[in-house]
Amino acid sequence: MTVDKMTQDLNISDKKTDKPAKKESKQPKEAKGPKPAASAKKGEVIIGITADKEQDFPNWYQQIVTKSELLDYYDISGCYILRPNSYHIWEQIQHFFDAKIKAIGVQGAYFPMFVSQKVLEKEKDHVEGFAPEVAWVTKAGSSDLEEPVAIRPTSETVMYPYYAKWIQSHRDLPLRLNQWNSVVRWEFKHPQPFLRTREFLWQEGHTAHLTRDGAEAEARLILDFYHDIYSELLAVPTIKGMKTENEKFAGSFFSLSCEGYIPATGRGIQGATSHCLGQNFSKMFNISVEDPNNKNEKLFVWQNSWGFSTRSIGVMIMVHSDNKGLVLPPKVARTQVVIIPVGLTKNTKDEVRANVTETCEKVKQELSAAGIRTEFDNRENYTPGFKFSDAELKGIPVRLEVGPKDIEKNQCVAVARYNGEKSFLPLASLTADLNSLFESIHTGMYNRAKEALESNIVRCDTVEEMIKPLNDKKILLIPFCGTPEAEEEIKARTAATAQGDGPVDEKAPSMGAKSLCTPFEQPELKKGTMCASGRGEAIGYTLFGRSY
């Protein structure tokens, strides 16, 4: 199982991002919200985001993930602490996906994280891609281990010896297991929160089938489920397709993926993968059954593996968030609504102040009872302006403002985080109205991201046509013959050294375009259309671009 091997230099690479953040001092009594970087004085703490997403993406991303309290840095490089705000998102993904896979007969399991060197190296072609990333345990206390033990970078070699033991008959098929776990990959030099971490959380499904048709149908169905996580939970559009021969999972028959797009950097990003392994692993591990149609014949099972990781949280952050902070879809936000009292001054009468507080408490109880995750920000010594900025920084989807005049009108003001639009909601129908607002927010976020994706896909017929849009942060749909040689040529010819004049993204992988996927939805391909590389006739259109 693999989330596509990550490149050595990311656009958000920044040496500062892998150091523990400095502790911030306590807030002043009358905090009034974030100050711009230009006005910060020595010793002052800047609460909000000070980097521009379009101008300084690395610093912007580092500030987003830390200041919105998604994660904190750990004292081991490349390892991060998922705080409640981000772990809640992962829990929502788990609940959503678990329900879908269990409905088709997938069962949960857990295999040890340690794997012997002998077993790990049994499938050499498969292990080769992970070899530089494998972390080894060589000592127990002060004693050297007789044989080093690897920490799993993925679990094919861990699980499949037991599949061979458990599958004795075609009646034992299909066998469908999934585990939620962490894996460790140690090769890279520049870890990045959520996108490339030395330990990360994921699910990995491993299934065995009697027939090719059964395996292929499941691989495509799982990809649909992954697409649904992005669209229905994270409000992120993705493109479903097949990986090229160069980019498919080592040892697989074919690999399918969901590909996203980050407009601020012009990069494609792989969101999830579903692999049909064919019979490659079953032959290696002798996972076979008697042919039900011919008892004298032995059949090697057809296998799949598929995985989805916390990388998805990074994709969501980069697609939606802005210069005010995090932007979250309501379905995954740990806090969906924050209630903030407004319109109160030093001269406000005690009974009026008490009535506002009591109304806010009642609203919180009503919404919480209805399943809406709600907080009442009743912190003293903080102005409403500071609380507004704090809620925007953390990406809370809806802010409810409740003041004396609102109470007189039996309403409150609702402000959507993603676009700042205000609406007046009657207190009597608040729960129903908020649920409708959540749907509207999700749809609006998805449509905005989809428009950004679709408007940045450019059709090109030749390598020469690819260079300018590539440097303009586009991804490219090109006619492609499918051969590894053609792909390598396209990557080389779109590299910085071959691009001539114009802005060059020095941190692009190999500074050239690589294939993202061959989309399932294809434009019409006219007979005789040549591959953009000029190497032969195209067999379809493939997405190329710079990528994470």
C-alpha positions in Angstrom: 0.0 0.0 0.0 1.3 3.4 -0.8 0.4 7.0 -0.8 2.4 8.1 -3.8 6.1 8.4 -3.0 6.6 12.0 -2.0 9.1 14.3 -3.6 12.2 15.5 -1.9 11.4 19.2 -2.2 7.9 20.6 -1.6 6.7 24.0 -2.4 6.1 24.5 1.3 9.5 23.4 2.4 10.8 25.7 5.1 13.6 24.9 7.6 11.6 26.7 10.3 8.6 24.5 9.9 10.4 21.5 11.6 11.3 23.3 14.7 9.2 23.6 17.8 7.2 26.8 17.8 8.2 29.4 20.4 5.9 29.7 23.4 3.7 32.7 23.2 3.2 35.0 26.1 -0.2 35.6 27.8 -2.7 37.8 26.1 -3.1 41.3 27.3 -6.2 42.0 29.3 -8.0 43.9 26.5 -6.9 41.9 23.4 -8.3 43.4 20.3 -7.4 40.9 17.7 -4.4 40.2 15.5 -2.1 42.9 14.4 -0.4 43.0 11.0 3.2 42.1 10.9 4.3 45.6 10.0 2.9 47.0 13.3 4.3 44.4 15.6 6.8 45.7 18.1 9.4 43.9 20.0 7.9 41.6 22.7 4.4 41.7 21.2 2.6 38.5 20.2 1.0 38.3 16.8 -2.0 36.1 17.1 -3.3 36.0 13.5 -1.8 34.9 10.2 0.9 37.3 9.0 2.0 35.6 5.8 0.2 35.9 2.5 -1.0 32.6 1.0 -0.2 33.7 -2.6 3.1 35.4 -1.8 4.6 33.2 1.0 2.9 29.9 0.9 5.5 28.0 3.1 5.2 30.4 6.0 1.4 30.7 5.5 0.9 27.0 5.8 3.1 26.6 8.8 1.2 29.4 10.6 -2.2 27.9 9.6 -1.5 24.4 11.0 -0.1 25.7 14.3 -2.1 28.9 15.1 -5.4 27.2 14.4 -4.4 24.5 16.9 -4.4 21.6 14.4 -1.0 20.3 15.5 2.1 20.9 17.5 5.7 20.0 16.8 7.3 17.1 18.5 10.9 16.7 19.6 11.6 14.1 16.9 11.9 15.6 13.5 9.1 14.7 11.2 6.7 13.6 13.9 3.8 15.8 14.9 1.1 15.9 17.5 -2.5 15.9 16.2 -4.4 18.2 18.5 -8.2 17.8 19.0 -9.1 20.1 16.2 -7.4 17.9 13.6 -7.9 14.5 15.2 -11.7 15.2 15.2 -11.5 15.6 11.4 -9.8 12.2 11.2 -12.5 10.7 13.4 -15.2 12.0 11.1 -13.3 10.4 8.1 -13.1 7.1 10.0 -16.8 7.0 10.8 -17.8 7.9 7.3 -15.5 5.4 5.6 -15.9 2.6 8.1 -19.7 2.6 7.5 -19.2 2.3 3.7 -16.7 -0.5 3.7 -18.4 -2.6 6.4 -21.6 -2.4 4.3 -19.7 -4.3 1.5 -18.3 -7.0 3.9 -15.0 -5.5 5.0 -14.0 -6.4 8.5 -11.7 -4.6 10.9 -8.4 -6.2 12.0 -5.0 -5.3 13.4 -1.6 -6.7 12.6 1.6 -6.0 14.5 3.7 -3.0 13.5 6.9 -5.0 13.5 8.0 -7.1 10.6 11.1 -9.4 10.3 13.8 -8.6 7.8 13.2 -12.0 6.2 9.5 -11.4 5.6 9.9 -7.8 4.5 12.4 -8.7 1.8 10.4 -11.6 0.5 8.8 -9.5 -2.2 11.9 -7.6 -3.4 10.3 -5.5 -6.2 7.7 -4.3 -3.8 10.1 -3.5 -1.0 12.6 -1.7 -3.2 10.6 1.5 -3.3 10.3 1.6 0.5 13.9 0.4 1.3 15.3 3.9 2.0 12.3 4.8 4.2 12.3 1.7 6.4 13.0 2.3 10.1 14.8 -0.6 11.9 14.8 -1.6 15.5 18.3 -3.0 16.3 18.5 -2.9 20.1 16.4 -4.0 23.1 17.7 -2.1 26.0 21.5 -2.4 25.8 21.5 -5.6 23.9 21.7 -5.9 20.1 18.8 -7.9 18.5 19.9 -11.1 16.8 17.9 -10.0 13.8 16.9 -6.4 13.1 13.1 -5.8 13.1 11.5 -3.3 10.7 8.7 -0.9 11.6 6.1 -1.3 8.9 6.1 1.2 6.0 3.1 -0.7 4.7 1.6 -4.1 5.5 1.5 -6.3 2.5 4.4 -8.4 3.7 3.1 -8.4 7.2 -0.4 -9.7 6.3 -0.1 -11.9 3.3 1.7 -14.9 5.0 -1.4 -15.2 7.1 -3.8 -14.8 4.2 -2.1 -17.9 2.8 -2.7 -19.7 6.1 -6.4 -18.6 6.4 -7.5 -19.0 2.8 -7.8 -22.8 2.2 -10.8 -22.9 -0.1 -12.7 -20.7 -2.6 -15.4 -20.7 0.1 -13.1 -18.5 2.2 -13.2 -15.8 -0.5 -13.6 -13.0 -0.6 -11.5 -12.1 2.4 -11.7 -8.4 3.1 -9.8 -6.8 6.0 -9.0 -3.2 6.9 -6.9 -1.8 9.7 -6.7 1.7 11.0 -3.1 2.2 12.1 0.1 4.2 11.7 3.1 3.6 9.5 6.6 4.9 9.6 8.7 6.1 6.7 12.1 7.7 7.4 13.8 8.5 4.1 12.9 12.1 3.5 14.9 15.1 4.5 12.2 17.8 4.7 9.1 16.6 6.6 5.9 18.7 6.2 2.9 18.7 8.5 0.2 16.3 7.2 1.8 16.0 3.8 5.0 14.2 4.5 5.5 13.0 8.0 7.7 10.2 9.3 4.8 8.6 11.1 1.3 9.1 9.8 -2.2 7.7 10.4 -4.1 5.9 7.7 -6.3 3.0 6.9 -5.1 0.2 4.7 -7.5 -2.3 3.2 -6.3 -5.7 1.9 -8.6 -8.0 0.2 -8.5 -11.3 -1.7 -10.9 -12.5 -4.4 -11.5 -15.5 -6.5 -11.8 -13.7 -9.8 -10.2 -10.7 -11.6 -13.7 -9.2 -12.2 -14.4 -9.2 -8.4 -11.1 -7.6 -7.6 -11.4 -4.9 -10.2 -14.9 -4.0 -9.3 -14.0 -3.6 -5.7 -10.9 -1.4 -6.5 -13.1 1.0 -8.4 -15.8 1.0 -5.7 -13.2 1.9 -3.0 -12.0 4.8 -5.2 -15.6 6.0 -5.3 -15.6 6.0 -1.5 -12.4 8.0 -1.4 -13.9 10.5 -3.8 -16.9 10.7 -1.6 -14.8 11.5 1.5 -13.3 14.5 -0.3 -16.5 15.7 -1.8 -19.0 15.0 0.9 -16.9 15.6 4.0 -14.0 17.9 3.0 -15.7 19.8 0.2 -12.7 19.1 -2.1 -13.2 18.1 -5.7 -10.9 15.4 -7.0 -10.3 13.7 -10.4 -10.6 10.0 -10.5 -8.3 8.1 -12.8 -5.7 5.5 -13.5 -2.0 5.9 -12.7 0.5 5.5 -15.5 3.0 2.7 -15.7 5.6 5.0 -14.2 3.5 6.1 -11.3 1.6 2.9 -10.3 2.2 1.1 -7.1 5.2 -1.3 -7.3 4.0 -4.8 -7.8 0.4 -3.9 -8.7 -1.6 -4.9 -11.8 -2.9 -1.3 -11.9 -3.4 1.7 -9.6 -6.3 4.1 -9.3 -6.2 7.4 -7.6 -8.1 10.6 -6.7 -6.1 13.7 -7.7 -6.6 17.1 -6.2 -5.3 20.6 -7.1 -3.8 23.4 -5.0 -4.5 26.7 -6.8 -2.0 28.7 -4.7 0.9 26.6 -5.7 -0.3 25.2 -9.0 0.4 21.7 -7.8 -1.5 18.5 -8.3 -1.7 16.3 -5.2 -2.6 12.7 -4.9 -5.4 12.2 -2.4 -5.9 8.4 -2.2 -5.0 5.2 -4.0 -6.8 2.0 -4.7 -4.6 -0.8 -6.2 -5.5 -4.0 -8.0 -2.5 -6.2 -7.2 -3.5 -8.9 -9.6 -2.0 -12.2 -8.7 1.6 -10.9 -8.1 1.5 -11.1 -4.4 -0.6 -14.3 -4.2 2.0 -16.1 -6.3 4.8 -14.8 -4.1 3.0 -15.8 -0.8 1.3 -18.9 -2.3 -2.2 -17.7 -1.6 -4.2 -20.2 -3.6 -7.3 -22.3 -3.7 -8.7 -25.2 -5.6 -10.5 -24.1 -8.8 -14.2 -24.7 -8.1 -14.7 -25.6 -11.7 -11.8 -27.9 -12.0 -10.5 -29.6 -8.9 -7.3 -30.5 -10.5 -6.3 -26.9 -11.0 -5.0 -24.4 -8.5 -6.0 -20.8 -8.6 -4.0 -17.9 -7.2 -6.3 -15.4 -5.7 -6.7 -11.8 -7.0 -5.8 -9.1 -4.5 -6.4 -5.5 -3.8 -4.9 -3.0 -1.4 -6.1 0.6 -0.8 -5.3 3.4 1.5 -6.3 6.9 2.7 -4.3 8.9 5.1 -4.1 12.1 7.2 -2.6 13.7 4.2 -6.2 14.5 3.3 -6.3 17.0 6.1 -3.4 18.9 4.5 -5.2 18.9 1.1 -8.3 20.3 2.7 -6.3 23.0 4.5 -4.4 24.1 1.4 -7.5 24.2 -0.8 -9.9 26.2 1.5 -8.0 28.2 4.0 -7.2 31.9 3.6 -5.2 34.8 5.0 -7.4 35.0 8.1 -6.8 31.4 9.0 -8.3 28.0 8.7 -11.5 27.4 6.8 -13.4 24.2 7.6 -16.4 22.5 6.1 -19.1 22.1 8.8 -19.3 18.3 8.6 -15.8 17.9 9.9 -15.3 20.9 12.2 -14.9 20.1 15.9 -16.8 23.3 16.6 -19.4 24.1 14.1 -20.9 27.1 15.8 -19.4 29.7 18.2 -21.8 32.0 20.0 -20.4 35.4 20.8 -22.2 38.1 22.9 -22.1 41.6 21.3 -23.4 45.0 22.0 -22.3 45.1 25.6 -20.4 48.1 27.0 -19.2 49.2 30.5 -22.5 51.1 30.8 -24.7 48.1 30.0 -27.1 47.4 32.8 -26.5 44.2 34.8 -30.0 42.8 34.0 -29.4 43.4 30.2 -26.0 41.7 30.4 -27.4 38.8 32.3 -30.2 38.4 29.8 -27.7 38.2 26.9 -25.6 35.6 28.8 -28.7 33.6 29.6 -29.9 33.7 26.0 -26.5 32.5 24.8 -26.5 29.6 27.2 -30.0 28.6 26.2 -29.0 28.7 22.5 -25.9 26.6 23.2 -28.0 24.0 25.1 -30.6 23.8 22.3 -28.1 23.5 19.5 -26.0 20.9 21.4 -29.0 18.8 22.2 -29.8 18.8 18.4 -26.3 17.5 17.7 -24.7 20.7 16.5 -21.2 21.1 18.0 -21.5 24.5 19.7 -19.3 26.7 21.9 -20.2 29.8 23.8 -17.3 32.2 23.9 -18.0 34.0 27.2 -14.3 34.8 28.0 -14.0 38.0 29.9 -11.5 40.7 29.1 -11.6 39.9 25.4 -13.4 42.2 23.0 -15.9 40.8 20.4 -13.5 41.8 17.7 -10.8 39.6 19.2 -13.2 36.7 19.5 -14.3 37.1 15.9 -10.7 37.0 14.7 -10.0 34.0 17.0 -13.0 32.1 15.5 -11.9 32.9 12.0 -8.3 31.8 12.7 -9.6 28.4 13.9 -12.0 28.0 11.0 -15.3 27.7 12.9 -17.8 27.5 10.1 -20.5 29.8 11.7 -20.3 32.6 14.2 -23.5 33.6 16.0 -23.7 37.1 17.3 -26.2 37.7 20.1 -26.8 41.2 21.6 -29.6 43.1 23.4 -31.1 44.4 20.1 -31.1 40.9 18.6 -32.9 39.5 21.6 -35.5 42.2 21.3 -36.1 41.0 17.7 -35.9 37.3 18.7 -33.1 36.7 16.3 -29.3 36.4 16.0 -26.8 37.3 13.4 -25.1 34.3 11.7 -21.8 34.9 9.8 -20.4 32.2 7.5 -16.6 31.8 7.9 -15.9 30.8 4.3 -17.3 33.9 2.6 -18.2 36.3 5.5 -21.9 36.5 4.5 -24.3 37.6 7.2 -27.8 36.4 7.7 -30.5 37.0 10.4 -31.8 33.8 11.9 -34.9 33.7 14.1 -34.2 32.1 17.5 -37.4 30.0 17.2 -36.1 28.1 14.1 -32.4 28.3 14.8 -31.6 24.6 14.7 -33.3 24.0 11.3 -31.9 27.2 9.8 -28.3 26.4 10.9 -28.5 22.9 9.4 -29.6 24.5 6.1 -26.8 27.0 6.4 -24.3 24.2 6.9 -25.4 22.6 3.6 -25.2 25.9 1.8 -21.7 26.5 3.2 -20.5 23.0 2.1 -21.9 23.4 -1.3 -20.4 26.9 -1.7 -17.0 25.7 -0.6 -17.1 22.7 -2.9 -18.3 24.7 -5.9 -15.6 27.4 -5.4 -12.9 24.8 -5.2 -14.3 22.9 -8.2 -14.3 26.1 -10.3 -10.7 26.7 -9.3 -9.8 23.2 -10.3 -11.6 23.2 -13.7 -10.5 26.7 -14.7 -6.8 25.7 -14.2 -6.8 22.6 -16.4 -5.4 23.5 -19.8 -5.5 21.3 -22.9 -2.1 21.0 -24.7 -1.1 19.0 -27.7 2.7 19.3 -27.6 5.4 19.6 -24.9 6.2 23.1 -26.2 2.6 24.2 -25.5 2.9 22.9 -21.9 5.7 25.1 -20.7 3.9 28.5 -20.3 0.7 27.2 -18.5 2.9 25.0 -16.3 4.8 28.1 -15.2 1.4 29.8 -14.8 0.4 27.2 -12.1 -1.8 25.2 -14.4 -2.2 21.4 -14.7 -2.3 20.0 -18.2 -4.4 17.5 -20.1 -2.4 16.1 -22.9 -2.6 13.3 -25.4 -0.4 10.5 -24.2 0.8 7.2 -25.5 1.3 5.7 -22.0 4.9 4.6 -22.2 7.4 5.2 -19.4 9.9 6.5 -22.0 7.4 9.2 -23.2 6.7 10.3 -19.6 10.4 10.6 -18.8 10.9 12.7 -22.0 8.0 15.0 -21.1 9.4 15.5 -17.6 12.9 16.3 -18.9 11.7 18.7 -21.6 9.5 20.6 -19.2 12.3 20.9 -16.7 13.6 24.4 -15.8 16.7 24.0 -17.9 14.5 23.5 -21.0 11.9 26.2 -20.4 13.7 29.3 -21.6 12.4 32.6 -20.4 9.7 33.1 -17.8 9.2 32.4 -14.1 10.5 29.0 -12.9 9.4 27.1 -9.8 12.8 26.0 -8.5 11.2 23.6 -6.0 9.2 21.6 -8.5 10.0 17.8 -8.5 12.7 17.5 -11.1 11.4 21.0 -12.2 9.4 19.1 -14.8 5.8 17.9 -15.2 4.9 14.3 -14.1 1.7 12.4 -14.8 -1.1 12.7 -12.2 -3.6 10.2 -13.6 -5.4 9.3 -16.8 -8.9 10.5 -16.0 -11.9 8.2 -16.3 -13.8 11.0 -18.0 -12.1 11.5 -21.3 -12.4 14.1 -24.1 -12.9 12.7 -27.5 -9.6 11.5 -29.0 -9.4 11.9 -32.7 -7.9 9.0 -34.6 -4.2 9.6 -35.4 -3.6 12.1 -32.5 0.0 12.0 -31.6 1.4 11.9 -28.0 2.5 15.3 -26.8 6.0 13.8 -26.6 5.9 13.1 -30.3 6.9 9.4 -29.6 3.8 7.7 -31.0 0.1 7.7 -31.3 -1.9 8.7 -28.2 -4.1 6.2 -26.5 -5.9 8.8 -24.3 -5.6 12.0 -22.4 -3.5 12.1 -19.3 -3.2 14.9 -16.6 0.3 16.2 -16.1 1.6 18.8 -13.8 3.9 19.7 -11.0 2.9 17.8 -7.9 3.5 17.1 -4.2 
